[in-house]
Amino acid sequence: MSGGSREPGRSVTSKVLAILGAFDAAHPQLTLTELAGRSGLPLSTAHRLVGELEEWQALSRTPDGRLRVGLRLWELGQLAPHRLRELAHPWLQELFGSTGENVHLAVRDGLEVLYVDKVYGRRAVPIVSRIGGRLPMHPTGVGKALLAYEPDWFVTSYLARKLERPTPHTITEPGRLARELAAVRSQGHALTYEEMTLGSCSAAAPILVDGRPVAALGVVVSSRRSRELPRLVEPLLSAAAGIARGL
Amino acid sequence: MSGGSREPGRSVTSKVLAILGAFDAAHPQLTLTELAGRSGLPLSTAHRLVGELEEWQALSRTPDGRLRVGLRLWELGQLAPHRLRELAHPWLQELFGSTGENVHLAVRDGLEVLYVDKVYGRRAVPIVSRIGGRLPMHPTGVGKALLAYEPDWFVTSYLARKLERPTPHTITEPGRLARELAAVRSQGHALTYEEMTLGSCSAAAPILVDGRPVAALGVVVSSRRSRELPRLVEPLLSAAAGIARGL
């Protein structure tokens, strides 16, 4: 029952969590062997735990037998604190309606932005953000909008690392990035041009509650239409302010 | 490590899942004592397992110390198979844009409908559906639209139970309900008038792939405007057909 006889230092709970944690955006489907490898468990242990997780619908199978996160876990995840999302959604909807552009909402988690909602239509430009997905902060509009309002010590330690450079336009030079964050603070919004994805530009605004950046709202447009970004700033700021008032 | 010494017949995995399963829409936040009670575990066992789950961010705490589902579980749940949702979302968006009404998407799970997406604005009528929420099938538009296309044996066993009656308008008499499902099949859509919630009416259409109902799309309007339901049927059917083509 304990499953821990061969690895006395590791609790069964930690093994179950290692199995769940083996799935991520880059690995949404895994064979049992891959799953055992990624979770650091012997195949026999992984097999037994997966059986229990499948029975509970925490995991399910693809038609070709690979394992993936099950509907029950999705359903459970929907209970996570989403007052922000519930409250913000109508504003995202309205911003999408008035601009016709992709709109998304993100929070900071660690050194990344985590996208918690997204509104997109059939004609809008494809964007890399995915609900539940993460991206680095410095190349994204929402990331810059959040980073600009973090305390100095946080920004300093963020900039001290080697920063990812997803496109040749990504600003990674610490001095230049620091000046840009200062500009974001003084203007109240961030603009990015092909820093995360070639072909896409964005405008983003922080959602400030008592001066703290609790989330950021962003609009993404095709870089062919980058000249339209400035006129999106006003509706963006008004939606961000509306969400902040609600919180 | 095993945590199973006092309950040798129950695996640690099942205890972890019992803790997660203690949370539902009616119980999104629990004290440790409530959690132990709902999961059928001794307080000491619950305490220890909760500690590990909290460390992993599967659970988190409210400001007043109650336990709730954590952001990491939400993030993990977003990896669950949502090809349907990804594909359908722009159509929901378009239907919302052209009608200005609440729009939602549901699948059947067991004897209930599970809402997988919802698009709503600031001015639309409040509706009881919640992403990740469940409702019975017979009083909801999406439920009727799905039920009407299930095989006879399924419908017979559904109708054989005592059916919930959330409002005085809910149709629960088996003969009348069966006639109504036949009408849904012949018309290709369902209409409900205050059967789930007083003050709300809905129109819904099944999303049929090879004749099987894989999901249903619904529009909800205030019952004061119930006369407008029929004109929503055409855009509803066209969006449902668009989603079905994509699948």
Interface residues (C-beta under 8 A of the other chain):
Chain A: M1 S2 G3 G4 P8 R10 S11 V12 T13 S14 V16 L17 L20 G21 F23 D24 A25 P28 L49 E52 L53 W56 A58 S60 T62 R68 V69 G70 L71 L73 W74 E75 L76 G77 Q78 L79 A80 P81 H82 H89 P90 W91 Q93 E94 F96 G97 D109 L114 V119 Y120 G121 R122 R130 I131 G132 G133
Chain B: M1 S2 G3 G4 P8 G9 R10 S11 V12 T13 S14 V16 L17 L20 G21 F23 D24 A25 P28 L49 E52 L53 W56 A58 S60 T62 R68 V69 G70 L71 L73 W74 E75 L76 G77 Q78 L79 A80 P81 H82 H89 P90 W91 Q93 E94 F96 G97 D109 L114 V119 Y120 G121 R122 R130 I131 G132 G133
